[in-house]
Amino acid sequence: GAVVSQHPSRVICKSGTSVKIECRSLDFQATTMFWYRQFPKQSLMLMATSNEGSKATYEQGVEKDKFLINHASLTLSTLTVTSAHPEDSSFYICSAREERDREETQYFGPGTRLLVL
Amino acid sequence: TQLLEQSPQFLSIQEGENLTVYCNSSSVFSSLQWYRQEPGEGPVLLVTVVTGGEVKKLKRLTFQFGDARKDSSLHITAAQPGDTGLYLCAGRDRSWGKLQFGAGTQVVVTP
């Protein structure tokens, strides 16, 4: 299957700082990428849909000024958690959608563990 | 509320036993995907089912998509400790194209 990478895999930061997470599709182009958040022992919660060359679409209840998304190329999307606070600590996972032979498949990155002190 | 209901939420079995995980919804999906996730990692795609009534086999795993494309099941034969993980089903909504995830089924296979 296709490969999606995330960087960094884990990050610890102080409250009030900003953290940028990168998501790359390594062997395919993705016009659409997705950002999810996952709490312990829970399923994935979609935060936003990232579209290459246009503004991201945020899910209800997700602050767009808090979670900045940039999808500048067909292989890279970034999520910046601005002015992070302890309640932002979580597991963030990106996903890239591959379209092939009229079928769409989402591949997930390995996730980024964020801990805000 | 979860659009996709997965059951059971937790399953603990002995190595060699069989198990089935169910994924049900009142909505029709254009396709449904099954993922397995291990702690601290992202979900790994196991299979995509598209056609109503479709059955796909992946070694000891058998996936079925309901005739009406509203439900699916995952059956594991002779489970092994390596099958331990969180199994997630995700349906793609026709109109928005977004994946809707179930709550997941935590499977633990003990030697």
Interface residues (C-beta under 8 A of the other chain):
Chain A: G1 V4 Q6 T32 F34 K41 Q42 S43 L44 L46 T49 F91 I93 S95 E103 E104 T105 Q106 Y107 F108 G109 P110 G111 R113
Chain B: Q2 S31 Q33 Y35 G40 E41 G42 P43 V44 L45 T48 V50 L88 A90 R92 G97 K98 L99 F101 G102 A103 G104 Q106
